[in-house]
Structures are given as structure tokens and as C-alpha cells.
Amino acid sequence: MLLEQYASNNRWRQVNPAAKGLFSLCGLTAVLIAVNPRVTGFVALVMVATTMLGAGIPLKDYLRVAAPALLFLLASGLTLLVSLRFDAPSGLVLQLAPSELPRAVLVCTRSLGGFTALLFLAFSTPVNDIIALLRRLKLPEVLLDLMVLCHRMLFVLSGAINDMRTAQAARLGNAGMRQSLRSLGILVANLMVQVWQRSLALYYGALTRNNDGALRFLEPEYPDSRTSIVIAALGGSCLMVLALVIS
Amino acid sequence: MTNISKANLLELQNVSFSYPDGSQGLHNCSILFRRNRRAVLLGLNGAGKTTLFLHCNGIFRPQKGQVLYNSSPLDYSRQGLRELRSRVGLVFQNPDSQLFSASVREDISFGPMNLGLERHEVCTRVEQALEAVGMTDYAGKAVHNLSYGQKKRVCIAGVLAMQPELLILDEPFAGLDVSMQTELNLILDQLHEQGITIILATHDIDFAYQWADDICVLVQGTCKAVWDGLQNPQQLEQFVAHGFGMPRVAQLYYSLVQSGLLASSQAIPRSHQELLNLIHG
């Protein structure tokens, strides 16, 4: 939800999503084609700096959002440095593989670069703007409709879950391990019913507003779109050229 | 005769409808809503108000009887329903049932976009609807960041953008605080002044007593009573008989008259303000 809040209220909220998407895509491409970990690390640094200085996201909140993925990346990186030996005299042996270090660093910085590029887009652009951008890029309607509904239902259902959890806690539903497990089971079962009821209600809601299938919305307009797209293209190209030149 | 038929906007004739689980939604229900009126549908929980509204918009089809719009039976073809739903706007009780998009402006554009209007026309209608419900400042906000009352206003705007001639609201005051109720009341009055016919379901007997041009009472899926709002003071026993209780203004007025503190008046007050005016001469 923190990500969603910043996406709707950041300094670059009114910048054309096409420009932000283009810059993010260039960053992703740069880390994929780069073979030097310094370049991939640099791209990650540029993406973090752009997100913080450009979109105005505080470091503390940036790290709060990125922490789970960073921990996952750290664990994955460490496992790349370890190898299994089946032919040791004592059977299966786990050992450090220093020779794998350059590859592990490249993989980790590449993942970090890709992650920060996507995080830049997620922090600076609300999901509905991204969906509108994908619609302009002619992504299949059915996928876009699913995205719209899933995104909306995420908040509707998280609200329903919060209400149910509060109601359970108020009646000592979480007093012990057994009760907690039982409450969780009831919550999941009830959520299934809620999903069904709410999806039916949304369907009726769509029919009353003359919907016949595809979900159509007014696409937002952004001021000075050309300039922002040109700047994003120039910045993104620099990153890609850097990735190609430095080996 | 022609004038009478022109005044009839929406009519249910002996409509019956049961849900697949066997529960009765409507039972031989006949009811008439007149053009340019503010009708209130009173009914206890489970009386069939929502079922009735879903028939008015063509979502449900009567199993028996028929629904007439502008004195013609509803056309349930694709084109017929399209025509009907562009004229009859329905606002649900729970705003989360109606809001699709994450953004306020986008969600309001959903109906006009479905009507196949030009982008310029959609933009104009969206801005007008936002202004009508006082939500212009929230146009770019995410729907999930709005309060319950603001979501309700967005729902109304989403329907207004389709420029309906009939606006149906299912329990619009449920879950709203007093100030939001007052604001919504003003919005409804403004819409009525613009010529929109309004039908709303409510439990708020005091609101119905002072606001309604027509009152319809629904009991177990059947319309049991209909009267003109001007007759409200003469229909007090109906309110009580159907379990809604006595409107507080009427209760206070008759208590004051009985105790000799207030002289009996020709024009019996329907609102708190009218009663105060009577007391202060």
C-alpha cells in the first residue's frame, strides 16, 4: 500500500507514463545486455537516484518497499557462491566456490538493476496509468480487463480481510494457536463467499452502466508529453550505450 | 389520457420474481413511478427493494408480469437494454459494488465510454458530473483512498455522466454521517431541479416524510401502499402500521397541539424547520 500511495502522490505523477515506462525499459535492457557488473551496478544506482531525486521518494520508504526483494536477492546471491559435491569421500559436501564470485556478482547486480528499474516505474506511476499505457500499446483487452479488476479487487478484498480479522480478534479469535488456525480457516472460507458475492455485484454494476464486455475508461492526458519522452529516450539510450561499450 | 401516460415514467405490473434458492424477491408487485417526481420506496430489510430496482434497470427480468418504461413494455434485446440503461441510472448501496477503476475520473468515464461517445463529449460529461457532486478536486485521486461518503458521490457521478432521466438510489444514506447526509440531500435536490426523476430506497422515515413527492411501501415483495407526499400528515397510521414508526416532526407537532402549547395548523409541518417556523409564529 505504501507503493500505491507514492505512485498516486509523487513529484512525477503528472509526467507521461510512456516516458517513465520508456526509461524503465531502457534500464532493464541495459542490465540485460551489460556484461560488466560495474555497469549493471551503475544502472541500479541511476535508477535509485532517479526514483529518489526525481520522483521524490524518501530513502527510508524506498528501502521499506525494497527490503523483501533485497533479502531474497541476498539469499539467492549467497547460494550462487556455494556448490554441492557428490564425489567427496564423506558423501555429500557443501563448499564455497570462490571461482563463482564474478558470476554471482554479475547476476546479483543485474537483478538489482532490473528490480530498481521496475521499482522506479512502480513508485512513480499508478497502476491505472500503467494499464492505460499498455492499452495504448495494444496489449490484448482481456489481459487489461483482468489487470483492472484484480487491482481493484486487491483493495476491496484487503478491506474485507481487515474487517473480518478485526471481528475475529474482538471475539478472541486469535487467543491461542488453535483458535488462530481455526479463525484463519473460517476467514479463508468466508473470503471465498465474499469474492463470489462481490464479483457478482461488480458484474451487475457494469451492466447498469451499459457495459457489454471490454472495460473502457477515459485515458488521461499529460502536459508536455513530447519533452518528457525525449528526455527519457536520451537518458535511457545513454544507459544502453554504456552497457554496450563497457565490457 | 395522453397527459397521464406521459406522466407515467416507470411502471411494474404484477411482477413476480424468485431467486434460484427459492426466496421470493417480488410477489405480484404493481407500482407506478411518475415523471419529475421524487419517490421514496420504504421497506424493511428483505422487503425486495433491491430486487425491484434491478428490474427497473433490466438486470432482472420478471418471471411473471411486466415492466413498462414510458408506457411501453421493456425491450430486453441488446439494443433495448442499452437504450434503457442510458436513461435509467442505478446507484448501488455499497459503493465498492460499483467502482471499477482505481482512479475517480476514469471510473466516472466508464458509463459514457460504454455509450460510445466521442472523447471530447466524455470529458465534458465527466467534468460536469464531478462538479454536480462536488468532487472536482478529487478527480485524479485513487478510489481506494476516498472515504465511504466520497465513494458514494463518485458512484452518483458515474451514473450522472450517462445523463439519465431517472436516477435510482438504493439506500443512499446508509453509512453516511449527518453532514454527508445533508450534502447528499442538497445534491439530490439540485438534480431534481434539473429535471431528473429520482427514486430512492431508505429506512430514514424522517427524511421520507419531509422530502418525498410520492411514497411507496413495499412489504415482502408486494407494494402495499402508495400515496402523495402532500398527504403524509394524513397517512401517519400507514407509517406506524408498516413498522416504520411515527416521523419525529409529526410526533412532536401533535404532542405540542394536544398539550395546548401550539395551535392546530392548516398546514401541518413536514420538516423540523417548518415546525420551528410554526412555533415562532
Interface residues (C-beta under 8 A of the other chain):
Chain A: E4 Q5 S8 R13 P126 V127 N128 A132 V148 L149 H151 R152 F155 V156 G159 R198 A201 L202 Y204 G205 A206 L207 T208 R209 N210 N211 D212 L215 R216 F217 L218 P220
Chain B: L54 N57 I59 R78 R82 R85 S86 G89 L90 F92 N94 D96 S97 Q98 L99 F100 S101 A102 S103 R105 E106 D107 S109 F110 G111 P112 M113 N114 L115 R119 V122 C123 V126 G140 K141 A142 V143 H144 N145 G158 V159 M162
